[in-house]
Amino acid sequence: MSDQFPSDRALIAVDAMGGDDGLAVMLAGVARARRRFEGTRFLLVGDERAIGDGLANHPNLAQHAQIVHAPEVVGSSEKPTQAIRRARTTSMGIAIDLVKQGRAAAAVSSGNTGAMMAMAKLSLRMLPGIDRPALAALLPTLGATDMVMLDLGANTECDARNLMQFAVMGAAYARTTLDLACPRVALLNIGSEDQKGTGEIRDAAARLRAATHLPMQFEGFIEGDRLSRGEVDVIVCDGFSGNIALKTAEGTARFVADLLRRAFSSSMRSRIGFLISRPATELLRDHLDPNNHNGAVFLGLNGIVVKSHGGANEVGVATAIGNAVKMVRNDLCRRIGDDLGHMEQAA
């Protein structure tokens, strides 16, 4: 991949038909990403006529984009088995296949997560040394940077080997996206003591403590109430626990935002207080806005595939594309392969 796509001229395939808010938001997001990452080019996959009409509103993007026609779209509730059978005719399937063919360095879609995972795994296959892919995302913290969390739903049950591989992939992703030389890694557990948790978690912890040759710093266990403290850079867990933790964090953020909105509108004094504190509340809203942290990646595949949230606005779409560009420019797949090779040699 890195030989075909120089680091300053990444070519990204975008499923332009995915997302809850339609083509207009997707194109606006791509245009925003293009302004931020100069040199990036795009393959816009979907209905040729609709995309062509939409590009009329983004002349600067049109100069750096090529349309790849796809006659069909994967439905939001479509089963993965059904989507796989239509992979060659849907915008999502074609975007992923462009990565397989070597015509694109990464694929980005806001469509059906299950279908996307199934298509990507079947088409791109796994990196050597990886048993299962993991869904990883960036979450806001009180620290200087976001944190990486994986797995967020791709694997409901994991053994120690899976968790070890997730840690290696998550650390490589943190180095690539967050510019961290030696990310701090922790395992999500029900307690911080060594004897807490399942046998798989304790076994994974033992292996990570012994992996001193890898570019990561293992911090042991972390409990759910400290996820957002910024004490670690990568949190590793099985997909069942990770998905619950993620949805709980998102719900809590919405709860706090709604509570503040209700409190500030309860009386005239509260409204005056809101005007005084508006700079602080705007900062809080910006920090918690999921569009500023959008873009989950399927780590472990032999190619880069990024899942944007279906309800993302143009800022969120641009953020997801930006994550893909960073991974391409920093050759994430090669980094993961190198780290896995070092781990196998040490073992």
C-alpha positions in Angstrom: 0.0 0.0 0.0 2.7 2.5 1.0 4.5 2.0 -2.3 1.3 2.9 -4.3 0.2 5.8 -2.2 2.8 8.3 -1.2 2.2 9.6 2.4 1.2 13.1 1.2 -1.3 11.9 -1.5 -3.6 9.4 0.1 -6.5 8.1 -2.1 -9.6 7.5 0.0 -12.7 5.6 -1.2 -15.9 7.1 0.4 -19.2 5.4 0.4 -21.1 8.5 -0.5 -24.6 6.9 -0.1 -24.1 5.8 3.6 -25.3 7.9 6.6 -28.6 8.9 8.0 -28.6 12.4 6.5 -27.8 11.5 2.9 -25.5 12.4 0.2 -25.3 16.2 0.9 -23.8 15.7 4.3 -21.3 13.1 3.1 -20.1 15.4 0.3 -19.8 18.4 2.6 -17.8 16.3 5.0 -15.5 15.1 2.2 -15.0 18.7 1.0 -14.1 19.8 4.6 -11.6 16.9 4.9 -10.1 17.9 1.5 -9.4 21.4 2.8 -7.8 20.1 5.9 -5.6 17.4 4.3 -4.2 18.9 1.2 -3.0 16.3 -1.3 -5.7 13.9 -0.4 -7.8 12.6 -3.3 -11.1 10.7 -3.2 -13.1 8.0 -5.0 -16.7 8.8 -4.4 -18.8 5.6 -4.6 -22.5 5.7 -5.2 -25.2 6.9 -7.7 -23.2 8.6 -10.4 -25.8 11.1 -11.4 -26.6 12.1 -7.8 -23.0 12.5 -6.8 -22.3 14.5 -10.0 -25.1 16.9 -9.2 -24.0 17.2 -5.6 -20.4 18.0 -6.6 -21.7 21.1 -8.3 -21.9 22.6 -4.8 -18.2 21.7 -4.1 -16.1 22.8 -7.1 -12.9 22.5 -5.2 -13.6 18.9 -4.3 -14.7 18.0 -7.8 -11.1 18.7 -9.0 -9.7 16.1 -6.7 -12.4 13.4 -6.8 -13.5 10.6 -9.1 -17.0 9.1 -9.1 -17.3 5.3 -9.1 -20.8 4.2 -9.9 -22.7 1.8 -7.6 -26.3 1.0 -8.4 -27.4 -0.1 -4.9 -27.1 0.8 -1.2 -26.8 -1.4 1.9 -29.9 -0.9 4.1 -29.5 0.2 7.7 -31.3 -2.9 8.9 -29.9 -5.3 6.3 -28.4 -8.5 7.7 -24.7 -9.0 7.0 -25.3 -12.2 5.1 -27.7 -10.4 2.7 -25.2 -7.5 2.3 -22.4 -9.8 1.4 -24.3 -11.3 -1.4 -24.7 -7.8 -2.9 -21.2 -6.6 -2.2 -20.3 -6.2 -5.9 -23.2 -3.8 -6.5 -23.5 -1.7 -3.3 -21.6 1.5 -2.6 -20.2 0.0 0.6 -19.1 -3.2 -1.0 -17.4 -1.5 -3.9 -15.6 1.0 -1.6 -14.1 -1.8 0.4 -13.2 -3.7 -2.8 -11.3 -0.7 -4.1 -9.0 -1.1 -1.1 -8.6 -4.8 -1.9 -7.7 -4.0 -5.5 -5.1 -1.5 -4.4 -7.0 1.4 -6.1 -7.6 3.1 -2.7 -5.6 3.3 0.4 -8.6 3.3 2.8 -12.4 3.1 2.7 -14.8 5.2 4.8 -18.5 4.5 5.2 -21.4 5.7 7.5 -23.5 2.7 6.7 -24.6 -0.5 8.4 -21.8 -1.6 10.9 -22.5 -5.3 10.8 -22.6 -5.4 7.1 -19.4 -3.3 6.9 -17.6 -5.6 9.3 -18.6 -8.7 7.4 -17.7 -7.3 4.0 -14.3 -6.0 5.1 -13.3 -9.2 6.8 -14.3 -11.4 3.9 -12.7 -9.1 1.3 -9.5 -7.9 2.9 -8.8 -10.9 5.2 -6.7 -10.7 8.4 -3.2 -9.4 8.9 -0.7 -12.3 9.5 -0.7 -13.1 13.2 -4.2 -11.6 13.9 -7.0 -14.0 14.8 -9.9 -11.5 14.9 -10.4 -7.9 13.9 -11.4 -5.4 16.6 -13.5 -2.2 16.4 -11.5 0.7 17.9 -12.6 4.3 18.4 -11.3 7.5 20.0 -13.0 8.7 23.2 -12.7 12.1 24.9 -10.9 12.3 28.3 -9.7 14.9 30.8 -6.2 14.3 29.7 -4.2 16.1 27.0 -5.4 13.7 24.3 -8.2 11.3 23.5 -7.9 7.7 24.3 -8.3 4.5 22.1 -10.8 1.9 23.2 -11.2 -1.6 21.7 -13.0 -3.9 21.1 -16.3 -2.1 20.9 -18.5 -4.8 19.6 -16.9 -7.0 17.0 -16.1 -9.9 19.4 -18.4 -10.6 22.3 -16.1 -13.3 23.7 -12.3 -13.1 23.7 -9.4 -15.2 25.1 -6.1 -13.9 26.4 -4.4 -14.2 23.0 -7.2 -12.0 21.4 -6.8 -9.4 24.2 -3.0 -9.4 23.7 -3.4 -8.8 20.0 -6.0 -6.0 20.6 -3.4 -4.3 22.9 -0.8 -4.4 20.2 -3.1 -3.1 17.6 -4.5 -0.4 19.9 -1.1 0.8 20.8 -0.1 1.0 17.2 -3.3 3.0 16.5 -2.5 5.4 19.3 1.0 6.0 18.1 -0.4 6.7 14.6 -3.4 8.8 15.4 -2.4 10.5 18.7 1.3 10.9 18.0 2.3 9.0 21.2 5.7 7.3 21.2 4.9 4.8 24.0 1.1 4.6 24.7 -0.1 3.6 28.2 -2.2 0.5 27.9 -4.7 -1.0 30.4 -7.2 -3.8 30.5 -10.8 -3.0 31.5 -11.7 -5.0 34.6 -14.0 -5.1 37.7 -11.1 -4.1 39.9 -7.5 -2.9 39.8 -6.1 -5.7 42.0 -4.1 -8.4 40.2 -6.4 -11.2 41.4 -9.6 -9.5 40.0 -11.3 -10.5 36.8 -11.6 -13.6 34.6 -8.8 -16.0 33.9 -8.5 -14.7 30.4 -8.0 -11.1 31.6 -5.5 -12.1 34.2 -3.6 -14.3 31.6 -3.6 -11.4 29.1 -2.2 -9.1 31.9 0.6 -11.5 32.5 1.5 -11.6 28.9 1.4 -7.8 28.5 3.6 -7.3 31.6 6.2 -9.6 29.9 6.0 -7.7 26.6 8.6 -5.1 27.6 10.1 -5.1 24.1 7.0 -3.5 22.6 6.5 0.3 22.2 3.8 0.4 24.9 3.6 0.8 28.7 1.3 -1.6 30.4 -0.5 0.0 33.3 -2.5 -3.1 34.6 -6.2 -3.0 35.1 -8.6 0.0 35.0 -12.2 0.2 36.2 -15.1 1.7 34.3 -15.4 4.8 36.5 -11.9 5.9 35.4 -12.3 5.5 31.7 -12.4 9.3 31.0 -9.7 10.4 33.5 -6.9 10.4 30.9 -4.8 8.1 33.0 -4.2 5.7 30.1 -4.1 6.0 26.3 -5.4 2.6 25.3 -8.2 0.5 27.0 -8.6 -3.1 25.9 -11.6 -5.3 26.5 -13.9 -7.8 24.9 -16.5 -6.5 22.5 -19.4 -7.2 24.9 -18.0 -5.1 27.7 -16.6 -2.5 25.4 -19.9 -1.8 23.7 -21.8 -1.5 27.0 -19.1 0.9 28.3 -19.2 3.0 25.2 -23.0 3.3 25.1 -23.0 4.1 28.8 -20.4 6.9 28.3 -22.4 8.3 25.4 -25.6 8.2 27.4 -24.0 9.9 30.3 -22.6 12.7 28.1 -26.1 13.3 26.7 -27.6 13.2 30.2 -25.1 15.9 31.4 -25.8 18.1 28.4 -29.6 17.8 28.8 -29.3 18.4 32.5 -27.3 21.6 32.0 -29.8 22.8 29.3 -32.7 22.2 31.7 -30.9 23.9 34.6 -30.0 27.0 32.6 -33.6 27.5 31.3 -35.3 27.0 34.6 -35.5 30.7 35.6 -34.4 34.2 34.5 -31.5 34.1 36.9 -30.4 30.8 35.4 -30.6 32.3 31.9 -28.4 35.2 33.0 -26.0 32.7 34.6 -25.9 30.8 31.2 -24.9 34.0 29.4 -22.1 34.6 31.8 -20.8 31.0 31.7 -21.4 30.5 28.0 -17.7 30.3 27.0 -17.2 27.4 29.4 -20.4 25.6 28.4 -19.4 26.0 24.7 -16.0 24.5 25.5 -17.8 21.6 27.3 -20.1 21.0 24.4 -17.3 21.0 21.9 -15.3 18.5 24.0 -18.2 16.1 24.3 -19.5 16.5 20.7 -19.2 13.0 19.2 -18.6 14.5 15.8 -15.1 15.7 17.0 -14.2 12.1 17.9 -15.9 10.3 15.0 -14.5 7.4 13.1 -14.1 3.8 14.4 -11.6 1.6 12.6 -11.6 -2.2 12.1 -8.1 -3.0 13.3 -6.4 -6.2 12.2 -7.6 -6.3 8.6 -5.2 -6.2 5.6 -6.3 -2.7 4.8 -7.8 0.4 6.4 -11.6 0.6 6.8 -13.2 3.3 8.9 -16.8 3.4 10.2 -18.3 6.8 10.5 -21.4 7.2 12.8 -24.6 7.1 10.8 -25.8 10.3 12.3 -22.6 12.3 11.9 -22.8 15.8 10.5 -20.2 17.2 8.0 -17.7 17.8 10.8 -18.0 14.2 12.0 -17.6 12.8 8.4 -14.5 15.0 8.0 -13.1 13.7 11.3 -13.6 10.1 10.2 -11.9 10.7 6.9 -9.1 12.6 8.7 -8.5 9.5 10.9 -8.3 7.4 7.7 -5.8 9.8 6.2 -3.6 9.7 9.3 -3.5 5.9 9.3 -2.6 5.8 5.7 0.2 8.4 6.0 1.6 6.6 9.0 1.3 3.1 7.4 -0.7 1.7 10.3 -1.0 -1.9 8.9 2.8 -2.1 8.6 3.3 -0.9 12.2 0.9 -3.5 13.5 2.6 -6.2 11.5 6.0 -5.1 12.8 4.8 -5.1 16.4 3.2 -8.6 16.0 6.4 -9.9 14.5 8.4 -8.6 17.5 5.9 -10.2 19.9 6.1 -13.5 18.2 9.9 -13.5 18.2 10.0 -12.7 21.9 7.5 -15.5 22.6 
